[in-house]
Structures are given as structure tokens and as C-alpha cells.
Amino acid sequence: MSNIEQTLSIIKPDAVERNLSEKIKEIFLKNKLKILESKKIKLSVEEASEFYKVHQTKPFYNNLCKYLSSGPIIAMILEGEDAILKNRKLMGATDPKKADENTIRKMYGLSIDKNSVHGSDSPDNAKKEIDFFFNN
């Protein structure tokens, strides 16, 4: 039985700044993830804070919000078979140094903070995150 899902993917400011957006999109497409919608936006610190509210108790929260709002990002809805898990595998570990070879973060991430991409980690979060960028 097929499990077609949608997930949110963000190309973060460090990757947009280094013109990696098309290369990253190619990785999704080659791995049978359709890009249903895509938009380039610049978040305010307040919007980034709202988006990352799930992390507000963590020590890195403020830096994360400042970083996500530091430049343009590309928010996308990806769709495909087991899209959430597939996207997370393609991204690799949060820390590029620990990410598997040929993952987006291994190839393009600069640091644990500037790791080039974000992806939803569960069906519930995927729905919330897609709504945040595409349905308000």
C-alpha cells in the first residue's frame, strides 16, 4: 500500500545565500519527491520565533530564530511516498559532521546551526509547518 505524504522543507539562509537552492531541489526531484509549492520569503524574528515555538525551551532557540530570519529562505511542500522520512534521510543528521555521505547537510551544511535545510519530523508537524507557510 502506498503512503503518499506531504512534508515541509526549508532551504535555509546559508544555502540560499550560496545559491544552492536549485541543487537542493534537484536532490528532492531525483528521489521522487514532487515540489508542489515553493516560495522565497524573508521571515521576521517574530515569525521565526512562532515557527520554532516547539523549541522555545531549548538553549539554542534565540540563535535559531535570529538565523532563520537573517536572510531569504525557500519554503516548499514536498510530496511523495513516505515523504517525511525520505526527506529526513536526504537531509542527514542535524550536525553536518555527523551526517551520512551524500546527504544535503553533509554536502552543503556549514555547522550544526547553519545546516542548510529544515524538514518536518512527523505528520503532525508537517501539517502545522505547511499551514504556517502556505495556508495563512
N, C-alpha and C positions, 0 to 999 in steps of 0.2 A: 504494500500500500504506500502510495507516495505521500510525503508530508511537506507540502508546499507552504513555506513561511515567508513572512516579511521581517526584515530587521533594519535598524538604523545604522548607518555607517557615517562617520565624520572624518574627513581629511582635515587634520588639524593645522594651525597656523604655520608650524615649521615646514610642513610638506607643501603647503600652498605657496609659501614664500620661495621655496626651492623649485617651483614648477614641476612637482611630481604628480600632480593630480591625474593627468592622462595615463601615466604609467601605472598608478594605483588602480584606476578604473579598469584598465586592461586586465589586471590580475583577477578582478572580480568577474569580468566577462569571460575570460578563458576558463574559469572554474564554474561556469554555468550559473552565475548569479546575474540576473537581469537588474539593470538600474531603472527602476520605474519612474523615479523623480530625482532631480538633483538641483540644488540651488546654492549659489555662493552668497554668503551673508557675513556680516560682522556683528557679533553679539556685544552687548554692553556687559559690564561686570555684573550688573544685576541679573541679566538674562542668564549668564553663565552660572551664577550662583543658584538660580532657580533650577537650571538644568542638572546641576551636580548636587542638588539638595540631599540626595541619598548619601553623600559623602561628608555632610557638614560637620560630623563629629570627629573626622579624621584630621590628623595634623597637617596633611598636605592640601586641605580643602581650599584655603585662600589663594595659595600659589596656583592651584589648578584653575580656579576661576579667573585669576588675572591672566594666566597663559591662554586659556581658551578664548578670551576676549581681546587678546593682544594683536590680532590681525584677522583677515578674512579666513573663513572656513568653508568647506563644501559639505553640506548635509545631503545624504542620499537615502532613498528607500531601496534596499536590495530585496529581491525576491528569488526564491529557488527552493530546491529540495533541501530540507534541514538547514535553511539559510543562516539561522542564528549560530549554530555550531560550526558550520562551514566557514562563516565569516571570522569567527574567533580563531579557528585553526589557521586561516590565511593571515590573520594579523600577527599571531605569535604572542609570546609572553610579554607582559607589560614592560619589563626591563629588556631592552634590545640585546644586551649582553647575554641574557639567558634564553633568548628566543631561538627557536629552531632555524636551521639554514633555510634560505629561500622564503621565509615569511616576510611580510611587509615591514614589520618592526626590525627584523634582523638586517634587512637590506637598507632601510631608509631612516629608522629611528636614530635620534641623536643621544637620547638619555631616557631615563625612566619617566621624566616629565614630558620631554619633547619626543614622544614616541610615534609621531606622525598620524596615527589613526585611533578612532574610538569605534567600538561596536557594542550593540546591546548584548546583555549577558543572559537574558531569559525572555520567554514570550511576554510576560507582564511588562518588563522594562522596555521591550521592543515596541509594544503598543503605546506606552506612555511617551517614549522618546520620539516616535514617529508623530504622534499627536502634537508634541511640543513644537516641532519644526514645520509640520505640514498641515495641521488641522486647527490652527487657532486664528 
